[in-house]
Amino acid sequence: MNDTKKMSQNNRLRHDRLTFYKDDIDRIDKLLAEFLRLSGAKCALLIDKEGHLVTKRGELHTIDIDTISALVAGSFAATKEMARLLGENEFTAMFHQGERDNIQLSLVGDRTLLTILFDDRTTVGMVRLYAGETAKKLAEIYQQAIDRGDQDPGLGDEYGNDAKKTLDKLFD
């Protein structure tokens, strides 16, 4: 495989499987907390399109996060197929209204779903307004992570050298 094709595959994989580091998650958590404060929503979850939780903020006492995450991803996948059948690439937002609680799902950066749970303490308009702004800021964080690219700090050379010395001592 030539180097150009290999780099292209690496870039595609990096785009599809974005890796978040602690600093990224800290920034995302701060952004979600600010969203909750401004919008009045109860809870914000960031879920990848495979149904894995990336991070969460807000009131989570009675919520089964794993089940919600899987169902959100499945629901969004089904909606994407409906959009395709209607001639759209995909729908980027979904809203479900219940008797007490509501949920809004927003696609962010083609890789995660911003999942917002809210009740009558706020309005769908407030949630949508701040969710749109939050999605833009999240996309910026994702782009910075993509741009970081091969600057993966890993564990560092010092860790590798220390580990090698420790293993050498074990087998001497």
N, C-alpha and C positions, 0 to 999 in steps of 0.2 A: 504494500500500500504506500502510495507516495505521501510525502510530508504535508502537502496542501490538503489532500483528502482527509488525512488523519486529523489535522488541525480543525477542519470543518466539522468532522464528527465530534471532536472534543468540545468545540464551541456549542454545537447543538445539544450535546449531553449536558453541558453546564447550564444552558438555557432551560432545558426541560427539568433538570434535577438541581435546582438552585439550592445551594447550601447556605444555611443561616448560621452565623456565629453568634456568640453571646452578645456582642455589641449590637448586632442586627436585631436580635430578639428584644434587647433592652429598649432600643429605639421604637420598635413596633409596639411593645407594651405601653410605652409612654404615649404614643400616638393613639392607641385604643383607649387608654384611660382618659385622655383629653376628649376623644369622641364621645365617650359615655357622659362625661361632665356636661358637654355642650348640648348633646341631643336629648338627654334624659332617658336613654334606653337602659335596660336592666343589665344586659350582657352582650359582649362582643367576642366571637370566636373567629379565629383565622384557621381555615381548614384547607389542606391541599386537595387537588381534584381527585386524588385516590381515596380520600376519606380519612386522612390522618390529621390530627390536631397539630397545628404549628404553635399556637399560643392562645391564651384566653384572658379576659378581664371581665370583672363585674360579678353580679349575683349568680352563683352557680350551685346553690345548696341542693336543690332537688333535681338537677339536670344530669342525666346519664350522658356524659360527654362523648364516650366512644360510640354509643348508638346514634346520637344526634349527628356526629361527624360522618358516619357511614351513610346515614339516610340523606343528609344534605348533599353529599357527593353523588349518590344515586339519583336523587331528585334532579340535580343539575344536569347530569348525563342524559336523563330522559327528556328534559326540557331542551337540551341541545339538539336532540334528534327531532323533536317537534318543530323547532326553529328551522332545521334543515328541510323538513317536509314542506314548510311554508315558504321556502326560498330565502331564508335568512341564514347567515353563517352561524349565529347563535344569539340567544337572548342574554344580555349581560346582567339582568336583574330579575329577581322573582320576589313576590310578596304573597304571604299567606296570612289571612286574618281569622282569628279565633274569637271565641266569646270573651276570653280574658286576655289572652296573650297573642302576640303577632310575631311573625318572623320575616325578615328580609334577607335575601341572599344576593350578593353582588360579586360578580367576577372581577378579580383584581389581577392585572398583568398576565392574563391567560394562564395562571398557574394556581391561584388560591381563591377561595370563596370567603368573603367577609360576611359572616353570619351574625345577624343582629336580632336579639330577642328583646321585645319591648311590650309594654302594656299601656293602659290609659293615662299614665303619668306624662306621656308625651304624645305627639301626633306623627302620623306617617310622613307628613311633610318635613318635620324637623329631622326625622331619622334619615330620609332620603337626601336632604340638603347636606347634612354633615357626613353622611356615608360617601357621597360623591367626592367631597373634598378629602376625606380620609383615604379613599381608594387612590386618588392621584398621588398623595404623599407616600402611600405604601408602594406604589409603582416606582417612585423615585428611589426608595430604599432598595427595591429589587434590582433596579438598573445599576445602582452603585455596587451591589453584590456581584452582578454579572461583570461589570467593568473591572472589578477587583481581580477577576479571572485567576490566572496562575500565581497570584500573589498569596496563595494559600499559606498561612503561617505554619501549618502543621504542628508537630511537636518540637521542631527545631533540632539542629545538629547536636547541641549539648545533650539533649535527652537521649539521642541515639548513641552517642559516645558513652554516656553513663550506663545505659542499658547493656552495651557490649562489655564494658568492664565488669559489671555485676555478673553477667553470664560467664565470662571468662573465670572469675573467682569461684563460681559454683562448680566448674568442671576441672579445676586445677587439683 
